[in-house]
Amino acid sequence: QVQIVESGGGLVQPGGSLRLSCAASGSISSIFVMGWIRQAPGKQRESVATITSGGSTNYADSVKGRFTISRDNAKNTVSLEMNSLKPEDTAVYYCNADVQTTTYYRGMYWGQGTQVTVSS
């Protein structure tokens, strides 16, 4: 069994910063891609940023230059540093991980989500 737990959401003013963290634990053999996905009310889920085990990153155009994803492979953690936040960044942010378990099952695991609200 694999658990994904996010932390770090909250309320921030426009132009402010927040750091989201995510930790994967359990019967993990390998983690391939880790990422952050967000969903705003009434909108479809959007991939915000992803990072491979080798450190290659990919960002949504809407967050390029403002958000930075990083990863610690030894600790099975991924973080998202969010700067210059805008009201349109308001959403529930989910962490996910492409995991191969110790029983050789491979699947995508998701956290429960953390709310980010950007408002004055």
N, C-alpha and C positions, 0 to 999 in steps of 0.2 A: 504494500500500500504506500502511496505517495501523498504527501500533504504539501500544499502551497499556501503560504501565509503572507499577506501584504501588510504594510504599515506605512504611516507617514502622511496620510491625507489630512485635509482640514480646510479651513477658511483662510483665504489670503486676499489682499487687495490687488487690484490690477497693477502690473509692473513688479510684483513681488516674486518670491521664489519658494519652492517647496522641493523636498527630496522624498521620493517614494522608495521603499525597500521591499524586497521579496525574498523569502527563504524557502527552499525546497528541502524536504526531509523524508525519510522513510527508506523503503527498499530500492534504493537508486544504484544502478550500475553506471550509467552514463546519462548526461544531459546534453542534448544537441543544441537546438535553438531555444533561447529564452526571449520573452518579449512582454511588451505592455500594450494593452488594447483598452480603448475607452468607449463608453457609450453615454451619450447625452440624452436627456429626455426627448422622446419623439424622434430620435435619429438612430441610424444603423450603427452597429459597432464599427470602430475604425482602428486599424493597426497603427499605433503611435511610433513604436520603435522595436527593433529586434536586434539580437546579438548572437553570433554563433560561438561555439566553444573555442574557436580560434581567434575571436575578437572582431570579426567583421560585423559592421553595423549597417542598419538601414533605418531611415526615418521617413515619416510622412512629410510631405511638402509643407504642411501647415505648422510643423514644429521645428523644421531644420533651422539650425543656428540658435535656437532657444533651449532645446532639450538635449541632454546627453545621457546615453545609456552606458552602463558599465557592469562588469561581472567579475565575480570571484569564483573561479572554478573549484578551488579547494574547499570553499565553504558552501557551494551550491546556492549562491545568492546573486541577485541582480538588482541594480538600483537605477532610478531615473531621476536625474537632476533637472528640475524645471525652472527656468528663469524667464523673466519678462512675461509673466503670465497675463493672459487676456481673459475677459469674461467668456469668450467662446471655448476656452479650455475646460470650462466647468463640465464635469462628467464623473461617472464612476469609472475608476481605473482598475483594470484587471491585469494580473500577472499570469503568464502561462509558460509552460515548459514542455518541450518534446523530450520525453524521458524513456530510457530503456531500463526496466527494472532488473533486479537480480534473478528473476524467474524468466527473463528473456522476452517479457511482454514490452512492446513499445507503444506509447500513446501520448496524447496531449493532455496535460493536467492543468487545471485552472484554480486560481485562488477565489476567495469570496468577494473580492472587490473592495476598494477604498474610495470614499467620496472626496473629490477635490472641487471646491467652490471658489471661484474668483469673483469677488464682488466688493464694491466700496460701501 
